[in-house]
Amino acid sequence: MGTVLEMKPALRDGEIYAGLILGKNGQHDYHVILLPEDRGDVSWTLARSWAGEHGGELPNCRELSLLFANLREQFQREWYWSSEPHPTRMQLVWGENFASGIQTAYGRQFRGHARAVRRIPIGADD
């Protein structure tokens, strides 16, 4: 079996390798790939649709932290949506401020930014 670096996936045009997320609770580890393009001034619903139309999904909170740590320069110094609603206040959704790295929750109608990612599982078929 190869090392993680040997297993690094091939990228499509404009994609950037963000890093590895370790699986929790029996889930597989996976690679995170940042897709090109940035969309601003969108509600959460529009951000989710936009990400899907671009072949990806909004990143979850762990992925946003990884993106901030590894690819901060690929983001505007703005607030970006995650895919994760707040667990007890469903009208709120988590996101990350790429100026400070702070994760906070805003209402679904807030106008934030969106980036899409794709995930490549490791070990699922090894």
N, C-alpha and C positions, 0 to 999 in steps of 0.2 A: 504494500500500500504506500502511495506517495505522500509527501509532506503537503501541508496546506498550500504552500507556494506552488508546488507542482500541480495542484488541483485547481488553481486559479482559472476561472472560466474565460472563454473567448468573449470579447466585447463586440457589440454592434457599433456602427458609426455613431459617434457623438456620446457614447456611454462612457462612464468613468467607474472604475472599481472602487467601492467605498470601504470594503473590509468584510470581516467575518462576525456573525452573531452566533454565540454559543447557545445551543438548545437548552431549554429548561423543561423539567417535568416529563422527561422521556422524548421530547421533540428533538429532531435532528438539527445539527448545526447548519447554517446556511450562509451563502455569500450574498452581499447586498450590492446591487448595481444601480448607480444613479443615472437616470435617463436625462437626455438633453432637454432644454427649454425650462423656462420659469414662467409661471402664470401669476399675475398679481391682481389685487382687487376682486377677489372671489369669495363667496360664502363657502361653507364646508360642503354643502351639497354640490355646488358647481365645481369645487376643487376635486371632489371624488369623481365626478363625471369626466372632468378634464383629464385626470390621471388615467382613467380607464381608456379613454379615447387615444391616449398616447402609449398604450400597451403596458401600463403598469398600475401601481396602486400608490396611495399616499403612504408614506413611511409610518411605522408605529413609533412610540416614544423611545424605545431602545435604539431603533434605527436612526431617529433624529439625533440622538446623543452621539452615535457613531459618525454620522455625517458632519456634525459640528466639530468633532475632534479631528477627523481626517480630511474633510473637504470643505471647510468653512469658506474658503476663498471662492468656491463655486456658487455661493449664495449671496443675495443682497443682504444688507444689514437690516432685515425686516423679520416679521413674525410669520412662521410657516405652519400650516395645518398638519396634524397627524391624522391617522386613521382611527384613533381611539377616543370614543366618547368618555366623559367622566363617569366613573362607576356608580355614583349615587345621584348625580344631577344630570340626567340625560339630555337636557337642553344645552349642556356645555360640552366642548370638545377640546382635548389637549393639543398643544402645539409648542413650538420652540422659537424663541427670539434669537436670531442669528447675529445680533449685535452683542448680546450678553451671555447667551447659552442657557438662560433661564427657561424652564418649561412651565407654562401656565395654561389655564383653560379659559376659553371665551365662548360666547353664545354662537350658535350655528349660523347666525346671520351676519356675524362680524366679517369684515372684508379683509382677508389675509392673503398670503401668498401660497402657492402650491408647487411642489416638485414631486415627480413620480419616481418610484424605484421598482425594480424587479428583483425577485429572490430566486436563488438557485440552491436547492437542498444539497447537503453533503451526507453521504452515507445511507441514503434511502434505498439505493440499488447496488451498493458495494458488495 
